[in-house]
Each structure stands twice: as structure tokens, then as C-alpha cells.
Amino acid sequence: MAEAKPEIAFDEFAKVDLRVAKVIKAEDHPNADRLLKLQVDDGSGEPRQICAGVKAYYKPEDLVGKHIVIVANLAARKIRGEESRGMLLAASDASKGEEERNVVLMMPMSEIAPGSIVS
């Protein structure tokens, strides 16, 4: 099991904007072997691109149409030449770099509109 991270105050956690997003397009990242490039509907009316290291666990076509949970207010950054404007949430049973690792995306149990707040 992964080592626990330091405790934070509720006010720090409350700064994180968790939202439901629907994957509208998914494809291999053109410059990275382990990344997928996702276009998601986050309820804003404009598609959002997120690059995610889940290629070993999910095929692009299996993600299209799925609802996922994202960090919507994470500062944008370039990942291997592609802008990523957020992060998807996933659970893992081992630390990054370990050979035997299972990664599971966090998804709502029922249908809910893109942009819905996760709390």
C-alpha cells in the first residue's frame, strides 16, 4: 500500500474543485507511450483537454462516453508538448513505478450532468 501523505487542513482541501466530466474523445498522446489525450465535457460549454497516464489500463475507445471525476482548477501545464487542463482521479493498489499495479478511474455510480460538483 502507498505511504500516507501529510495531513492537511479542511480549508486546503476545499480549494480543490472536483467535477464530473464526460469523455467526448480519447486518443493516444502523440509524444508519449503511457499517456492518453482526452477531450472532456466539464459542463462549461468548451471542451477541456486532459492528458492522463492511463494508457496501460484503458483503451481510448473504452473511455468515450464515460463520466469521470476531474480536478477542474489544477493549473494548466504542457505534458510532452500537449496542454493538459486538469487531472482525472484514479485509484491504484500500488505506487507508481511498481510492476504489478492496477489503476481504476473514479466514476459516478449513476448518470449525472457534466460539471456537477463532487464533494
Phi and psi restraints in degrees (value plus and minus 20) as a CYANA .aco file:
   2 ALA   PHI     -88.5   -48.5
   2 ALA   PSI     128.6   168.6
   3 GLU   PHI     -88.9   -48.9
   3 GLU   PSI     121.3   161.3
   4 ALA   PHI     -87.9   -47.9
   4 ALA   PSI     125.5   165.5
   5 LYS   PHI    -108.3   -68.3
   5 LYS   PSI     144.6   184.6
   6 PRO   PHI     -83.0   -43.0
   6 PRO   PSI     129.5   169.5
   7 GLU   PHI     -85.9   -45.9
   7 GLU   PSI     122.5   162.5
   8 ILE   PHI    -145.0  -105.0
   8 ILE   PSI     139.1   179.1
   9 ALA   PHI     -96.6   -56.6
   9 ALA   PSI     135.4   175.4
  10 PHE   PHI     -77.8   -37.8
  10 PHE   PSI     -58.7   -18.7
  11 ASP   PHI     -78.5   -38.5
  11 ASP   PSI     -55.6   -15.6
  12 GLU   PHI     -88.5   -48.5
  12 GLU   PSI     -65.9   -25.9
  13 PHE   PHI     -82.7   -42.7
  13 PHE   PSI     -58.3   -18.3
  14 ALA   PHI     -83.4   -43.4
  14 ALA   PSI     -37.2     2.8
  15 LYS   PHI     -92.7   -52.7
  15 LYS   PSI     -40.0     0.0
  16 VAL   PHI    -100.1   -60.1
  16 VAL   PSI     103.3   143.3
  17 ASP   PHI    -117.3   -77.3
  17 ASP   PSI      78.7   118.7
  18 LEU   PHI    -113.8   -73.8
  18 LEU   PSI     109.0   149.0
  19 ARG   PHI    -156.8  -116.8
  19 ARG   PSI     136.8   176.8
  20 VAL   PHI    -104.9   -64.9
  20 VAL   PSI     117.1   157.1
  21 ALA   PHI    -155.0  -115.0
  21 ALA   PSI     127.4   167.4
  22 LYS   PHI    -125.1   -85.1
  22 LYS   PSI     108.8   148.8
  23 VAL   PHI     -93.8   -53.8
  23 VAL   PSI      98.8   138.8
  24 ILE   PHI    -123.2   -83.2
  24 ILE   PSI     -40.8    -0.8
  25 LYS   PHI    -174.3  -134.3
  25 LYS   PSI     123.7   163.7
  26 ALA   PHI    -164.3  -124.3
  26 ALA   PSI     116.8   156.8
  27 GLU   PHI    -173.3  -133.3
  27 GLU   PSI     144.0   184.0
  28 ASP   PHI     -84.0   -44.0
  28 ASP   PSI     122.0   162.0
  29 HIS   PHI     -89.3   -49.3
  29 HIS   PSI     112.6   152.6
  30 PRO   PHI     -88.9   -48.9
  30 PRO   PSI     -38.6     1.4
  31 ASN   PHI    -143.5  -103.5
  31 ASN   PSI      -1.8    38.2
  32 ALA   PHI    -169.7  -129.7
  32 ALA   PSI     113.3   153.3
  33 ASP   PHI     -94.4   -54.4
  33 ASP   PSI     -45.0    -5.0
  34 ARG   PHI    -126.8   -86.8
  34 ARG   PSI     -19.6    20.4
  35 LEU   PHI    -128.4   -88.4
  35 LEU   PSI     129.1   169.1
  36 LEU   PHI    -131.9   -91.9
  36 LEU   PSI     128.7   168.7
  37 LYS   PHI    -128.0   -88.0
  37 LYS   PSI      98.1   138.1
  38 LEU   PHI    -131.4   -91.4
  38 LEU   PSI     121.4   161.4
  39 GLN   PHI    -128.5   -88.5
  39 GLN   PSI     105.5   145.5
  40 VAL   PHI    -145.5  -105.5
  40 VAL   PSI     130.8   170.8
  41 ASP   PHI    -113.9   -73.9
  41 ASP   PSI      92.4   132.4
  42 ASP   PHI    -124.0   -84.0
  42 ASP   PSI      -6.2    33.8
  43 GLY   PHI      66.4   106.4
  43 GLY   PSI     -22.7    17.3
  44 SER   PHI    -104.2   -64.2
  44 SER   PSI     -34.2     5.8
  45 GLY   PHI      75.1   115.1
  45 GLY   PSI     -31.3     8.7
  46 GLU   PHI    -140.6  -100.6
  46 GLU   PSI     112.9   152.9
  47 PRO   PHI     -81.3   -41.3
  47 PRO   PSI     127.4   167.4
  48 ARG   PHI    -139.3   -99.3
  48 ARG   PSI     115.2   155.2
  49 GLN   PHI    -118.9   -78.9
  49 GLN   PSI     112.6   152.6
  50 ILE   PHI    -151.7  -111.7
  50 ILE   PSI     110.7   150.7
  51 CYS   PHI    -119.1   -79.1
  51 CYS   PSI     111.1   151.1
  52 ALA   PHI    -156.8  -116.8
  52 ALA   PSI     120.1   160.1
  53 GLY   PHI    -104.8   -64.8
  53 GLY   PSI      38.1    78.1
  54 VAL   PHI    -141.2  -101.2
  54 VAL   PSI      -7.1    32.9
  55 LYS   PHI     -79.9   -39.9
  55 LYS   PSI     -53.3   -13.3
  56 ALA   PHI     -91.4   -51.4
  56 ALA   PSI     -33.0     7.0
  57 TYR   PHI    -136.2   -96.2
  57 TYR   PSI     -40.5    -0.5
  58 TYR   PHI    -158.5  -118.5
  58 TYR   PSI     119.4   159.4
  59 LYS   PHI    -107.2   -67.2
  59 LYS   PSI     122.7   162.7
  60 PRO   PHI     -71.4   -31.4
  60 PRO   PSI     -65.2   -25.2
  61 GLU   PHI     -84.8   -44.8
  61 GLU   PSI     -43.6    -3.6
  62 ASP   PHI     -97.3   -57.3
  62 ASP   PSI     -36.3     3.7
  63 LEU   PHI    -112.9   -72.9
  63 LEU   PSI     -45.3    -5.3
  64 VAL   PHI     -80.7   -40.7
  64 VAL   PSI     109.2   149.2
  65 GLY   PHI      71.4   111.4
  65 GLY   PSI     -31.0     9.0
  66 LYS   PHI    -101.1   -61.1
  66 LYS   PSI     128.1   168.1
  67 HIS   PHI    -116.3   -76.3
  67 HIS   PSI     112.3   152.3
  68 ILE   PHI    -148.3  -108.3
  68 ILE   PSI     153.1   193.1
  69 VAL   PHI    -128.9   -88.9
  69 VAL   PSI     112.5   152.5
  70 ILE   PHI    -146.0  -106.0
  70 ILE   PSI     137.8   177.8
  71 VAL   PHI    -110.8   -70.8
  71 VAL   PSI      89.2   129.2
  72 ALA   PHI    -104.4   -64.4
  72 ALA   PSI     -42.2    -2.2
  73 ASN   PHI    -128.0   -88.0
  73 ASN   PSI       2.2    42.2
  74 LEU   PHI     -94.7   -54.7
  74 LEU   PSI     114.4   154.4
  75 ALA   PHI     -77.7   -37.7
  75 ALA   PSI     117.8   157.8
  76 ALA   PHI     -84.7   -44.7
  76 ALA   PSI     128.6   168.6
  77 ARG   PHI    -173.0  -133.0
  77 ARG   PSI     137.1   177.1
  78 LYS   PHI    -105.9   -65.9
  78 LYS   PSI     110.4   150.4
  79 ILE   PHI    -142.8  -102.8
  79 ILE   PSI      87.5   127.5
  80 ARG   PHI      33.0    73.0
  80 ARG   PSI      22.7    62.7
  81 GLY   PHI      68.4   108.4
  81 GLY   PSI     -23.8    16.2
  82 GLU   PHI    -134.9   -94.9
  82 GLU   PSI     116.5   156.5
  83 GLU   PHI     -94.7   -54.7
  83 GLU   PSI     115.2   155.2
  84 SER   PHI    -139.7   -99.7
  84 SER   PSI     102.6   142.6
  85 ARG   PHI    -134.3   -94.3
  85 ARG   PSI      42.1    82.1
  86 GLY   PHI     121.0   161.0
  86 GLY   PSI    -194.0  -154.0
  87 MET   PHI    -167.6  -127.6
  87 MET   PSI     118.4   158.4
  88 LEU   PHI    -107.5   -67.5
  88 LEU   PSI     134.8   174.8
  89 LEU   PHI    -117.0   -77.0
  89 LEU   PSI     115.7   155.7
  90 ALA   PHI    -164.9  -124.9
  90 ALA   PSI     134.4   174.4
  91 ALA   PHI    -128.0   -88.0
  91 ALA   PSI     130.7   170.7
  92 SER   PHI    -161.2  -121.2
  92 SER   PSI     126.0   166.0
  93 ASP   PHI    -114.0   -74.0
  93 ASP   PSI     -12.5    27.5
  94 ALA   PHI    -175.3  -135.3
  94 ALA   PSI     143.0   183.0
  95 SER   PHI     -93.7   -53.7
  95 SER   PSI     135.9   175.9
  96 LYS   PHI     -76.6   -36.6
  96 LYS   PSI     121.5   161.5
  97 GLY   PHI      75.2   115.2
  97 GLY   PSI     -39.6     0.4
  98 GLU   PHI     -95.7   -55.7
  98 GLU   PSI     121.6   161.6
  99 GLU   PHI     -84.9   -44.9
  99 GLU   PSI     -68.7   -28.7
 100 GLU   PHI    -110.5   -70.5
 100 GLU   PSI      82.4   122.4
 101 ARG   PHI    -164.7  -124.7
 101 ARG   PSI     112.3   152.3
 102 ASN   PHI    -131.4   -91.4
 102 ASN   PSI     111.9   151.9
 103 VAL   PHI    -142.1  -102.1
 103 VAL   PSI     109.8   149.8
 104 VAL   PHI    -147.9  -107.9
 104 VAL   PSI     105.5   145.5
 105 LEU   PHI     -91.0   -51.0
 105 LEU   PSI     124.3   164.3
 106 MET   PHI    -102.2   -62.2
 106 MET   PSI     102.6   142.6
 107 MET   PHI    -154.5  -114.5
 107 MET   PSI     124.3   164.3
 108 PRO   PHI     -83.2   -43.2
 108 PRO   PSI     128.1   168.1
 109 MET   PHI     -96.1   -56.1
 109 MET   PSI     -43.2    -3.2
 110 SER   PHI    -150.6  -110.6
 110 SER   PSI     142.8   182.8
 111 GLU   PHI     -84.7   -44.7
 111 GLU   PSI     112.4   152.4
 112 ILE   PHI    -170.0  -130.0
 112 ILE   PSI     129.7   169.7
 113 ALA   PHI     -85.0   -45.0
 113 ALA   PSI     121.4   161.4
 114 PRO   PHI     -75.8   -35.8
 114 PRO   PSI     120.8   160.8
 115 GLY   PHI      73.8   113.8
 115 GLY   PSI     -29.3    10.7
 116 SER   PHI     -80.2   -40.2
 116 SER   PSI     120.4   160.4
 117 ILE   PHI    -100.1   -60.1
 117 ILE   PSI     115.6   155.6
 118 VAL   PHI    -121.4   -81.4
 118 VAL   PSI     106.9   146.9
